[in-house]
Each structure stands twice: as structure tokens, then as C-alpha cells.
Amino acid sequence: MTFPKVVTVAKEQYPKSVKKEIKYGTAGFRSNAAELDFVLYRMGLLATLRSQDTGAAIGVMITASHNPVADNGVKLVDPAGEMLAAAWEVHATTLVNAPDDSLDVVLQEIANKAGIDVGKKAMVIVGRDTRPSSEHLRNAAVTGVETAGGQVWDLGIITTPVIHYIVTCHNDGGKYGEPTMEGYYQKISKAFVKLRADGASNGKYEPEILFDGANGVGALAMEEFVGHIGKALNTTRYNKGDGILNHMCGADFVKTQQRWPGGVPEQAGIRCVSVDGDADRIMYSFIDASGKYLMLDGDKIATLVAGYLQELLSASGLKLKLGLVQTAYANGASTEYIQKKLGVPVSCAKTGVKHLHHEAQQYDIGVYFEANGHGTVMFSQAAKDAIRAAAQAKNSSAEKLSGVMDIINETVGDAISDMLFVETVLHARGWSAADWNNAYTDLPNRQMKVTVADRSVITTTDAERVCVTPVGLQDTINKLVSGFSKGRAFVRASGTEDIVRVYAEAPTQEETDKLAVQVACAVHDQAGGTGDRNAILSSFA
């Protein structure tokens, strides 16, 4: 028997505790932490098999990101720091839903199908966030790896972006960077400090931020960064772990509630940077001189950095193709600004960073951001070689591009890396937060959730902008949207819960809220809504 102990360990320590079928989604597996012991054990088994399949280290990150503290989750990281390959998402789903008695058989079937030599060495790199359940779940994953004969490298408590970085660096022999947490901090910080060597202040830009750590691992990472960047950026840190994770604070709260984060004192004119529970999403906000709250989301970040990269490319004379990737959630005003004002090509991908990541690889320099603040910039090898060569030839714009490449964590969305890049751009332009915000005006938008009996009844096409089933729902949405000037709305199923997400835009917030409620009611009526329809109708009353 190739896998002699996996069934025994499963039955004795991590028996299957959930009867309903669960699926590896955009964010891996995610649910209430009490339901995940057997999932983490099985993902340890699968990660070992994937390592043997690729001949490289595989990452296992234990986190539920922006979810409440009672939840947790797991996602696997492939050799180049990317999300798990689609074929292996299927394997993950099959393995997690298999009965305890057949785990060895299912593992052998996966190995046979992929032609894997299960006698090969395997390395699995494990990281976890600060949730109380994460250490216990880490033990389950480690048991899975060791039961399958793999070796574990436990990074302890880290941000999601760091595990993607370390997996990449370990597997490429250190070409991208030193495969340690200290190597990560040093690479990014050194480039950031160097790019503002002429002084921290410039024009209307002041090197001062309020940092909202969401009471998660991002707060710990920011403390490390402060020790490396010194006075290049003054940070006053809040929500450092003394409150409830993601509760009334953090990037997801700021984005969805469009409110100043709790635990951070309001200070007019000073930029507030909010990250989420595992520090892969970022959101900026500020209070203007009149006392109005303003939010700068992933769309604003994407347009800012794409414009700056375009300027540097133009000034350097390098003939590289720059493109920006968005999702259906991107504000229509941002898309128009990018295409017409900046003249940068725009692609639309399905929601989920793995889809944007792959689309961004079609460009020499691919910028991708979801409106929720999850994104980064990717450089092709040809682009890197051209930029480095021009920088060595003392091309000043290419030197700046070279520095920018070292600030950016290309492997995945990285809230703190993204923050330092944004601060670099604002510094270079001498812009305040208000200057940045005034580049274009977002259309008012609203997101809602509708609970349904089965989210699989919702299927979409055209990068999730068109609903295919249930039949007739898209016709209803089109009719509702036609009643609003510049109206736009779409629906999509959640990747982790039986809910349908609704997005709406219109010229005013009142019209936007009205459209969102109308579409949400249509979803409830035509897609098997289980919640209170009257609650939807009174959402913004």
C-alpha cells in the first residue's frame, strides 16, 4: 500500500466532520474554523503529492483573510508563487469530499492520473495568520504532510504575501530574492528608501500615514517594516492586535461599508491605510478639509500606479507593452479614465486574483487590481532584462523602474508592498491624497448580498458581467439597468458561501442604492432566495 497510514490517522485524529459537499474556491477552502480539522489534514496530504508532482516546494497558508475571527481557511501556493493549478483544485475538492476509508485510494488515483512518483522527496512550506484556530489547524496540515512522507518548513505567523514570496524564492534558487522573511523585508524596504533619497517630503506630499492593521498579521508585518524604512515614512499604527480581527476595521470593512475604520482617530488630510486580516488587500481613505470621508480603493490604486509606470516607460524610451487588468467590480469611471486619459489598454477578467494574475501575464508589464484592493504589478522576464540593462546604462527613468520592481511583490497582491509603491508614486508627483482622488470621480456604487438555497444556480459569462442562469434573470437585470442613466449592475455567486453578490452603479448614490435593491430582489425572486425579502427592500431606507 503506497499510503499505509493516511486512513488510520484520519479516523483517529481528523475524521470527516462535514457531510455536505464543499468545493475548493477562489480563496481555497474557507468556513467556520470548527469544521476544518479534516480539511487541513487532507490538504497536507495533497500538498505533499503536489510537491512530488512538481519537484518543488508547495505552500500552505492557513487564513480566512477578511472573514470574521471565528472563520478560517486554507489555500495552496504553487511553485512560482501562483495560486494552485486548476486541475489540482479539482483534486483538492475530490480529496476533501472523500470518505475517510477511501483516502488512500483517492490519493493513489490522483498520483496515477498525474504520473507521480510518490517515493520522491517533498517539501511543504506552511504559514498561518493570527486567528486563535490557526495553530491547531496548522498541526492538522503538518500531520497530513508528515503522514504522506513530506518535509515541513514552518514559517509560523506570517502574511499571505510573504509565503507566496518565500515559495517563489526557494524554488527559483534565490533569483527573485532571499527566501526568508528578513530577505523579504530588506528587499522591499531598501528599494523604497532609495527611491526617496532626495527627501521624504515633496510638494504637497507629506510622508505620514495612519496604519490600520485590522488587528491581524499585517500589524505585525508593519512593525517589522518600520524598523527597516525608518524616517522615510512616518507611520502611526492602530488596530495592532488589541481588538477583534477585522471587526469594524481593515480593508474589507472600509471598502464595503465606505466608512472610516474603527480604532483609528480621524485626522483631516492624513492618509489612512487599511489592510485586511492576512495583509493581501489594501484600502486608502482620508478626511478632506470640509470633513468629508473619501475612500481610495483598488481602482484608484490601479490608475495611479499604471499612470506612473506609463510615464517612466515613455521617459525611458523602452518599447514595452503596459496593460491593466480589472474585474467587473471596477468602477466604470476608472475604466474610462484609464482608456481615454491614460491611453493604457484594459482587460477584464473573472473575479479572483488567479484570473487577473494570468491575464496580466499577457503584457510586458501587467497591472492588476480588484476594486477590493487586492492586486500587484507583474513584469515579464524580457521586460526585467530590458529595464535592468537600461538602468545599468544610467537611464534615470529605467533606474526608477528598476527600483519599483524591487518594491513590488510580483507573486501576489501584497498590501504593504502596494502601500509603499503608492507612497513612492505620490512622493514622485508631489501629490496629496486629495490630488490623487481628484484625478477622476468614481460613480457611486453599492454591493449587496442575497442568501440563496444553492449558489450554483447562478452561472455567468463575459468575465462574470452577464448572468446565464437562471434563465431570464439577466433580462430582468437589463430592464432594471435601462431605467438609470449610466446604470450598470451584475450578479455573481460567492466562491465560498451560498450567497449571490450584487453590484450596482448609477450617477447618484440614491439611484445606485435603488438599483442595487431592485437587482437584489430580482435575485431573491428568481434564484431561490432564502432570506427576508422585506429586509432587502428596507436596506437603505
C-alpha positions, 0 to 999 in steps of 0.5 A: 500500500503506497499510503499505509497510514493516511486512513488510520490517522484520519479516523483517529485524529481528523475524521470527516466532520462535514457531510455536505459537499464543499468545493475548493474556491477562489480563496481555497477552502474557507468556513467556520474554523470548527469544521476544518480539522479534516480539511487541513489534514487532507490538504497536507496530504495533497500538498505533499503529492503536489510537491512530488508532482512538481519537484518543488516546494508547495505552500500552505497558508492557513487564513480566512483573510477578511472573514470574521475571527471565528472563520478560517481557511486554507489555500495552496501556493504553487511553485512560482508563487501562483495560486494552485493549478486548476486541475489540482483544485479539482483534486483538492475538492475530490480529496476533501469530499472523500470518505475517510476509508477511501483516502488512500485510494483517492490519493493513489488515483490522483498520483496515477492520473498525474504520473507521480512518483510518490517515493520522491522527496517533498517539501511543504512550506506552511504559514498561518495568520493570527486567528486563535484556530490557526495553530491547531489547524496548522498541526492538522496540515503538518500531520497530513504532510508528515503522514504522506512522507513530506518535509515541513518548513514552518514559517509560523505567523506570517502574511499571505504575501510573504509565503507566496514570496518565500515559495517563489524564492526557494524554488527559483534558487534565490533569483527573485530574492532571499527566501526568508522573511528578513530577505523579504523585508530588506528587499522591499524596504531598501528599494523604497528608501532609495527611491526617496533619497532626495527627501521624504517630503515633496510638494504637497506630499507629506510622508505620514500615514495612519496604519490600520492593521485590522488587528491581524498579521499585517500589524505585525508585518508593519512593525517589522517594516518600520524598523527597516524604512525608518524616517522615510515614512512616518507611520502611526499604527492602530488596530495592532492586535488589541481588538477583534480581527477585522471587526469594524476595521481593515480593508474589507470593512472600509471598502464595503461599508465606505466608512472610516475604520474603527480604532483609528482617530480621524485626522483631516488630510492624513492618509489612512491605510487599511489592510485586511486580516492576512495583509493581501488587500489594501484600502486608502481613505482620508478626511478632506478639509470640509470633513468629508470621508473619501475612500481610495480603493483598488481602482484608484490604486490601479490608475495611479500606479499604471499612470506612473509606470506609463510615464517612466516607460515613455521617459525611458524610451523602452518599447514595452507593452503596459496593460491593466487588468480589472474585474467587473467590480471596477468602477466604470469611471476608472475604466474610462479614465484609464482608456481615454486619459491614460491611453493604457489598454484594459482587460477584464477578467473573472473575479479572483486574483488567479484570473487577473494574475494570468491575464496580466501575464499577457503584457510586458508589464501587467497591472492588476487590481480588484476594486477590493484592493487586492492586486500587484504589478507583474513584469515579464522576464524580457521586460526585467532584462530590458529595464535592468540593462537600461538602468545599468546604462544610467537611464534615470527613468529605467533606474526608477523602474528598476527600483519599483520592481524591487518594491513590488511583490510580483507573486501576489497582491501584497498590501504593504508592498502596494502601500509603499509603491503608492507612497513612492508614486505620490512622493514622485508627483508631489501629490496629496491624497486629495490630488490623487482622488481628484484625478477622476470621480468614481460613480457611486456604487453599492454591493449587496448580498442575497442568501440563496438555497444553492449558489450554483444556480447562478452561472455567468459569462463575459468575465462574470458581467452577464448572468446565464442562469437562471434563465431570464434573470439577466433580462430582468437585470437589463430592464432594471439597468435601462431605467438609470442613466449610466446604470450598470449592475451584475450578479455573481455567486460567492466562491465560498458561501451560498450567497449571490453578490450584487453590484450596482452603479448609477450617477447618484448614490440614491439611484445606485442604492435603488438599483442595487435593491431592485437587482437584489430582489430580482435575485431573491425572486428568481434564484431561490432566495432564502432570506427576508425579502422585506429586509432587502427592500428596507436596506437603505431606507 
